[in-house]
Amino acid sequence: MKILIAGGNGLIGKKLAALLEKSGHQIVSASRSSGVDLVTGEGLEEAIQGIEAVVDVLNSPSFEDQAVLEFFQATSTNLLRVETAAGVKHHVALSVVGSDRVPDSGYLRAKVAQENLIQAAGVPFTIVRATQFFEFAPGIAQFSMVDGRCRLPAATMQPVAADDVADCLARVVSAAPRREIVELGGPEKIRLDKFVGRYLTVAGGGHEIEIDPAATYFGASIDDASLVPQGAAILGSIRYQNWLDNRRF
């Protein structure tokens, strides 16, 4: 199958491309470096020729509320427009678990807007909402650092390895469209402070963790239900501690 990956040069895109090529699929990576501007649509009509399925793993270069909304609206609109014209059989999009449960987050509101566009477009689709990646631990630690301490809310999460995300997407795009949202999480739940604390222990630095009920997650208020899958979910196989043990920071 000939598959276009939007965001093929990113963390998930590279892993996904390698898995799909290993399985015998032909991959087209749509990015500015390949002459495709997904925000403006330039080069997209040429890139979509002969494509049977599209996987959208794009991420916004800006996290400012309006900018991220405009990014996901523009890129999804452009992709879905050319897919409709070309008769693409399956649109797979990577989204975020809890997108519809964290209204304080402009980023997650933008992901909901993206999901709505996909569901209304008419192209057969599957949306995969994933939990936070293990690879996000350094960024969460940095964002939450105040005066040498990580101030974090006492919330539960169910993080997943990027390798498991890529594996799930590869399986989804290789199957028939589900025309629904599915959720993906890691094999175990962990409190946000423990998630960051384990990373800091391995990475060094000696920063203290402070649980603060008033602290936010990238500016958004969260609770134990915000970042974990609800009901049945696909579960990754890689455990966080095993991932940490095999990383160099």
C-alpha positions as MATLAB code, in Angstrom:
seq = 'MKILIAGGNGLIGKKLAALLEKSGHQIVSASRSSGVDLVTGEGLEEAIQGIEAVVDVLNSPSFEDQAVLEFFQATSTNLLRVETAAGVKHHVALSVVGSDRVPDSGYLRAKVAQENLIQAAGVPFTIVRATQFFEFAPGIAQFSMVDGRCRLPAATMQPVAADDVADCLARVVSAAPRREIVELGGPEKIRLDKFVGRYLTVAGGGHEIEIDPAATYFGASIDDASLVPQGAAILGSIRYQNWLDNRRF';
ca = [
       0.000    0.000    0.000;
       1.186    3.524   -0.775;
       0.896    5.610    2.397;
       1.498    9.317    2.924;
       2.771   10.359    6.355;
       2.095   13.992    7.233;
       4.815   14.856    9.716;
       7.074   12.045    8.575;
      10.215   13.755    9.880;
       9.032   13.932   13.494;
       9.450   11.558   16.443;
       6.460    9.369   15.592;
       6.655    9.867   11.835;
      10.165    8.456   11.517;
       9.363    5.428   13.666;
       6.124    4.813   11.779;
       7.792    5.084    8.374;
      10.422    2.527    9.374;
       7.777    0.058   10.573;
       5.614    0.428    7.482;
       8.540    0.147    5.067;
       9.662   -2.999    6.878;
       6.171   -4.408    6.263;
       6.474   -3.720    2.544;
       4.492   -0.496    2.232;
       5.600    2.408    0.044;
       5.961    5.596    2.090;
       5.681    9.213    1.001;
       6.750   11.726    3.658;
       4.943   15.049    3.313;
       6.919   17.900    4.833;
       8.496   21.179    3.822;
      11.799   19.392    3.266;
      10.075   17.222    0.651;
       8.451   20.219   -1.036;
       5.053   19.989    0.651;
       3.683   22.822    2.793;
       0.686   21.400    4.603;
      -0.316   24.779    6.040;
      -0.695   26.400    2.614;
      -1.321   23.183    0.685;
       1.568   23.839   -1.698;
       2.817   20.603   -3.280;
       0.106   18.493   -1.662;
      -1.885   17.675   -4.794;
       1.242   16.234   -6.390;
       2.171   14.271   -3.265;
      -1.279   12.686   -2.911;
      -1.212   11.031   -6.339;
      -1.599    7.258   -5.992;
      -1.895    7.438   -2.199;
      -4.263    4.896   -0.623;
      -3.974    5.958    3.031;
      -2.786    8.997    4.984;
      -1.433    9.120    8.527;
      -1.396   12.583   10.095;
       1.128   12.869   12.933;
       1.775   16.587   12.515;
       2.436   18.805   15.506;
       2.105   22.557   15.687;
       5.333   24.597   15.828;
       3.562   27.009   18.186;
       1.562   26.244   21.321;
      -0.125   29.657   21.501;
      -3.883   29.064   21.562;
      -4.882   30.751   18.302;
      -1.771   29.654   16.406;
      -2.203   25.986   17.269;
      -5.894   26.087   16.359;
      -5.141   27.678   12.991;
      -2.365   25.148   12.334;
      -4.498   22.054   12.888;
      -7.469   23.534   11.046;
      -5.375   24.499    8.018;
      -3.378   21.288    7.740;
      -6.368   19.006    8.276;
      -8.547   20.971    5.858;
      -5.866   20.800    3.164;
      -5.231   17.095    3.684;
      -8.899   16.139    3.692;
      -9.603   18.254    0.605;
      -7.008   16.515   -1.555;
      -7.838   13.110   -0.063;
     -11.476   13.507   -1.075;
     -10.500   14.446   -4.620;
      -7.965   11.611   -4.890;
     -10.226    8.930   -3.403;
      -7.999    8.135   -0.424;
      -9.430    5.128    1.395;
      -8.262    5.738    4.977;
      -7.298    8.829    6.987;
      -5.565    8.059   10.280;
      -4.898   10.896   12.714;
      -2.969   10.971   15.965;
      -4.760   12.899   18.704;
      -4.553   13.109   22.501;
      -6.387   11.236   25.255;
      -8.390   13.752   27.266;
      -8.729   16.288   24.460;
     -12.428   16.634   25.228;
     -11.932   16.683   29.008;
      -9.408   19.513   29.466;
     -11.153   22.683   28.265;
      -8.466   24.926   29.801;
      -5.929   23.722   27.226;
      -5.870   25.625   23.953;
      -3.804   22.837   22.416;
      -6.365   20.184   23.305;
      -9.249   22.367   22.138;
      -7.433   22.570   18.806;
      -7.157   18.772   18.682;
     -10.919   18.496   19.227;
     -11.462   20.937   16.363;
      -9.202   18.767   14.209;
     -11.131   15.629   15.162;
     -14.412   17.330   14.245;
     -13.090   18.241   10.798;
     -12.006   14.650   10.187;
     -15.326   13.160   11.269;
     -17.297   15.563    9.074;
     -15.153   15.278    5.932;
     -16.477   12.018    4.523;
     -13.090   10.328    4.122;
     -13.059    6.941    5.917;
     -11.071    7.535    9.104;
      -9.652    6.267   12.358;
      -8.591    8.706   15.080;
      -6.072    7.383   17.608;
      -5.976    9.322   20.854;
      -2.741    8.543   22.695;
      -1.711    9.424   26.222;
       1.446   11.423   26.973;
       4.636    9.870   25.637;
       7.476    8.784   27.925;
       9.588   11.137   25.817;
       7.642   14.110   27.223;
       9.116   13.705   30.726;
      11.992   16.198   30.210;
       9.638   18.844   28.830;
       7.136   18.407   31.663;
       9.948   18.689   34.200;
      11.272   21.856   32.579;
       7.859   23.507   32.328;
       6.999   22.763   35.958;
      10.319   23.994   37.391;
       9.964   26.907   39.828;
      12.928   27.998   41.954;
      14.665   24.654   41.491;
      11.579   22.577   42.310;
       9.113   20.806   40.053;
       5.642   21.945   41.083;
       3.103   19.449   39.799;
      -0.571   18.647   40.358;
      -1.424   15.319   42.000;
      -2.968   13.760   38.908;
      -2.857   10.250   37.491;
      -1.597    9.559   33.975;
      -1.007    6.479   31.823;
       1.983    7.386   29.624;
       3.064    5.385   26.603;
       6.323    4.878   24.701;
       6.636    6.526   21.292;
       7.594    3.106   19.906;
       4.229    1.736   21.041;
       2.431    4.706   19.471;
       4.131    4.085   16.130;
       3.338    0.371   16.345;
      -0.338    1.099   17.035;
      -0.580    3.535   14.127;
       1.073    1.023   11.796;
      -1.501   -1.599   12.750;
      -4.402    0.837   12.413;
      -3.449    2.141    8.965;
      -2.896   -1.415    7.721;
      -6.452   -2.368    8.707;
      -9.875   -1.181    7.560;
     -11.073    2.267    8.702;
     -12.915    2.082   12.014;
     -14.766    5.387   11.586;
     -14.362    6.092   15.289;
     -11.994    7.370   17.958;
      -9.848    4.741   19.680;
      -7.640    5.331   22.702;
      -4.094    4.176   23.375;
      -2.287    4.196   26.706;
       0.699    2.654   28.384;
       0.567   -0.614   30.334;
       0.430    1.077   33.748;
      -0.904    4.161   35.485;
       1.390    6.480   37.428;
       1.003    9.779   39.228;
       2.380   12.762   37.354;
       4.827   13.613   40.141;
       6.170   10.038   40.163;
       6.472   10.086   36.372;
       8.653   13.200   36.470;
      10.453   12.083   39.629;
      11.621    8.811   38.100;
      12.946   10.672   35.072;
      14.834   13.160   37.264;
      16.357   10.316   39.287;
      17.777    8.745   36.139;
      18.724   12.008   34.427;
      20.293   13.547   37.532;
      20.066   17.147   38.666;
      18.718   16.572   42.167;
      15.559   18.648   41.715;
      12.836   18.240   44.317;
       9.234   17.425   43.459;
       6.485   19.438   45.109;
       2.843   18.404   44.818;
       0.825   21.582   44.488;
      -2.975   21.378   44.077;
      -2.861   24.773   42.354;
      -0.233   23.713   39.817;
      -1.282   23.220   36.205;
      -0.310   20.941   33.341;
       0.986   23.338   30.694;
      -1.478   25.938   31.948;
      -4.482   23.619   32.237;
      -6.187   22.290   35.347;
      -6.286   18.482   35.400;
      -7.489   15.704   37.688;
      -7.210   11.918   37.852;
      -9.599   11.457   34.915;
      -8.064   14.010   32.559;
      -5.101   12.140   31.080;
      -6.090    8.464   31.221;
      -8.148    6.424   28.731;
     -11.822    5.952   29.507;
     -13.245    2.461   29.042;
     -11.641   -0.018   26.657;
      -8.271    1.074   25.284;
      -5.348   -0.313   23.335;
      -2.389   -0.769   25.685;
       1.281   -0.529   24.822;
       3.725   -3.144   26.086;
       6.750   -1.043   27.111;
       6.920   -0.191   30.807;
       8.187    3.205   31.900;
      10.961    1.926   34.163;
      12.250   -0.386   31.433;
      12.254    2.553   29.031;
      14.175    4.703   31.523;
      16.706    1.936   32.141;
      17.533    1.828   28.441;
      17.855    5.581   27.877;
      20.758    7.983   28.117;
      19.908   11.515   29.199;
];
